[in-house]
Amino acid sequence: MKTVLITGANRGIGLEFVKQCLKSQFRVFATYRDAKSADTLIKLLDKEDRLTLIQFDVTNYKALPDLVKQLPAIDILINNAGYFGPKGYGFGNTDEEEWRQVLEINTIAPLKLIEAVYPNLMAGSGRKIACLSSKVGSMKENTSGGGYIYRSSKAALNSVVKSLSNDLSNDDFTVLALHPGWVKTDMGGPNALIDVEESVAGLMSVILDSDIAQSGKFLNFDGNELPW
């Protein structure tokens, strides 16, 4: 039985990852920050004995040792927790405090978590790390400007993934940056192009079918490679 750790599992893409991993008979460890926004996730405990929930703020680095103690060997880590930040803050109106918070959650926290659970990943048999990025972090795809805060956080995350793919290659890790598509979630909004079930089904296929030959790549939810 594969064991997966999913962050930011209280809603949207993270919650759907939990549901689809459980359907695939995985043992799932899922983190959430605030119980007030995790009702649906918490209710899953009543019918899923392969699900363990851990209340955890990904930016609380002092709590990482306690998190690690609660985890077994991990086959797959899905770094899903993220924060978009304020919308409509274009050139001349960038909020530096919000920028710091977005970078903290989207870029720094994923790496700190990977460093902390590295022994658990080494003990597992999968050795796969998936980081939820976004196509808006692509330099080539940026033809409209704006979005300084979120774009820069995901571009930086892509750089983290690329470095990790090199640093962990001798341990046979597969490290991926994944674009989920424009998804109908609270973040994506009602005008998005795909629903969360389609996005996560595609992402799961990409993760499970990947091997070290794909490590360090930036991939769409349909498996197509994206430009940096």
C-alpha positions in Angstrom: 0.0 0.0 0.0 1.4 3.4 -1.0 1.6 6.2 1.5 1.1 9.8 0.5 1.4 13.1 2.4 -0.7 15.9 1.1 -0.5 19.5 2.3 -3.3 22.1 2.1 -5.9 19.3 2.0 -8.9 21.2 3.5 -10.5 22.2 0.1 -10.2 22.5 -3.6 -7.3 20.6 -5.3 -5.9 19.3 -2.0 -9.2 17.8 -0.9 -9.7 16.2 -4.2 -6.2 14.7 -4.0 -7.2 13.1 -0.7 -10.4 11.7 -2.2 -8.7 10.2 -5.3 -5.8 8.8 -3.3 -8.2 7.1 -1.0 -10.1 5.6 -4.0 -6.7 4.3 -5.2 -6.3 2.5 -1.9 -3.5 4.7 -0.7 -2.8 5.4 3.0 -3.2 9.2 3.2 -1.7 11.7 5.6 -3.2 15.1 5.0 -2.5 18.4 6.6 -4.9 21.4 7.1 -4.3 24.7 8.8 -7.8 25.8 10.0 -10.5 23.4 11.2 -13.1 26.0 10.4 -12.5 25.5 6.6 -11.9 21.8 6.8 -15.4 20.4 7.5 -15.6 18.2 4.5 -12.1 16.8 5.0 -12.7 16.1 8.7 -16.0 14.3 7.9 -14.0 11.8 5.7 -12.5 10.4 8.9 -15.9 8.8 9.8 -15.7 6.4 6.8 -12.0 6.2 5.9 -9.7 4.2 8.2 -6.7 4.9 5.8 -6.9 8.6 6.4 -4.9 10.5 9.1 -5.4 14.2 9.5 -2.8 16.6 11.0 -3.5 20.2 11.8 -0.4 22.0 10.6 0.6 25.4 9.3 3.2 24.9 6.6 5.0 28.1 7.7 5.4 27.0 11.3 8.9 25.6 10.8 9.3 25.0 14.6 6.5 22.5 14.4 8.1 20.4 11.7 9.9 18.0 14.1 6.5 17.2 15.7 4.9 16.7 12.3 7.7 14.3 11.3 7.2 12.2 14.4 3.6 11.5 13.3 4.5 10.3 9.9 5.6 6.8 8.7 7.7 6.1 5.6 6.3 8.3 2.8 6.2 7.2 -0.9 4.8 10.4 -2.4 4.8 13.9 -1.1 2.3 16.3 -2.7 3.2 19.9 -1.8 -0.2 21.4 -2.5 -0.7 24.2 0.1 -0.6 27.6 -1.5 -1.7 31.2 -1.3 -2.7 33.5 -4.2 -2.5 36.7 -2.3 -4.5 39.9 -3.1 -5.9 40.4 -6.6 -5.7 43.6 -8.6 -2.3 44.7 -7.2 -0.6 45.8 -10.4 2.4 47.9 -11.1 2.8 50.7 -8.6 0.5 49.0 -6.0 2.4 46.0 -4.9 1.9 45.2 -1.2 5.3 44.1 0.1 3.9 42.4 3.2 1.5 40.3 1.1 4.4 39.5 -1.2 6.4 38.2 1.6 3.5 36.0 2.8 2.9 34.5 -0.6 6.6 33.8 -1.1 6.7 32.2 2.4 3.8 29.8 1.7 4.4 29.1 -2.0 8.2 28.9 -2.1 10.0 28.6 1.2 7.5 26.3 3.0 7.6 23.5 0.4 11.4 23.3 0.6 11.4 23.3 4.4 8.9 20.5 4.5 10.8 18.4 2.0 14.0 18.9 4.1 12.1 17.8 7.2 10.4 14.7 5.8 13.5 13.7 3.7 14.2 10.7 6.1 10.5 9.6 5.7 10.8 9.8 2.0 14.1 7.9 2.0 12.4 5.1 4.0 9.6 4.9 1.4 9.7 3.1 -1.9 8.2 5.7 -4.2 10.6 8.7 -3.6 8.3 11.1 -5.5 7.9 14.8 -4.7 5.2 16.8 -6.5 5.0 20.5 -6.1 1.9 22.3 -7.3 3.1 25.2 -9.4 1.3 27.3 -12.0 1.8 28.2 -15.6 1.8 31.9 -14.6 5.2 31.2 -13.2 6.6 30.5 -16.7 8.8 33.3 -18.1 7.9 32.3 -21.7 4.2 32.2 -21.0 4.2 35.7 -19.4 2.9 37.8 -22.2 0.5 40.0 -20.3 2.6 41.3 -17.4 1.2 42.0 -13.9 0.6 39.4 -11.2 4.0 40.2 -9.7 3.3 38.5 -6.4 1.9 35.1 -7.4 4.0 34.9 -10.6 7.2 35.4 -8.8 6.4 32.9 -6.1 5.7 30.1 -8.6 8.7 31.0 -10.7 10.8 30.7 -7.6 9.2 27.4 -6.7 10.1 26.1 -10.1 13.7 27.0 -9.4 13.5 25.1 -6.1 12.2 22.0 -7.9 14.9 22.1 -10.5 17.6 22.3 -7.8 16.0 19.5 -5.8 16.0 17.3 -8.9 19.7 17.7 -9.1 20.5 17.5 -5.4 18.3 14.3 -4.9 19.2 12.5 -8.1 21.7 10.2 -6.5 18.9 9.0 -4.2 16.6 8.2 -7.2 14.0 10.9 -6.4 11.6 12.2 -9.0 10.8 15.8 -8.3 8.1 17.6 -10.4 6.6 21.1 -10.8 3.0 20.6 -11.8 0.5 23.0 -13.3 -3.1 21.9 -12.4 -4.8 23.9 -15.2 -7.2 26.7 -14.7 -9.5 24.9 -12.2 -12.9 25.8 -10.8 -12.0 26.3 -7.2 -12.2 29.2 -4.7 -8.9 30.4 -6.2 -9.6 29.7 -9.8 -13.1 31.1 -9.8 -16.3 30.0 -11.6 -15.0 30.9 -15.1 -12.1 28.4 -15.0 -11.9 25.8 -17.7 -11.8 22.5 -15.9 -13.3 21.0 -12.8 -11.2 19.8 -9.9 -11.9 16.1 -10.5 -10.4 16.3 -14.1 -7.4 18.3 -12.9 -6.5 15.9 -10.1 -7.1 12.8 -12.1 -4.6 14.1 -14.6 -2.1 15.2 -12.0 -2.3 11.8 -10.3 -1.6 10.1 -13.6 1.4 12.3 -14.2 2.8 11.6 -10.7 2.2 7.9 -10.8 3.6 7.4 -14.3 6.6 9.6 -13.8 10.1 8.3 -13.1 13.6 9.9 -12.6 13.8 10.7 -16.3 11.1 13.3 -15.8 12.6 14.7 -12.6 13.1 18.4 -12.7 10.5 19.0 -15.3 7.6 21.5 -15.4 4.5 19.5 -16.5 0.9 20.3 -17.2 -1.9 18.2 -15.7 -2.2 16.4 -19.0 1.4 15.4 -19.0 2.7 17.9 -21.6 5.9 19.7 -20.7 5.7 23.5 -20.1 8.4 26.0 -20.8 10.2 27.7 -17.9 
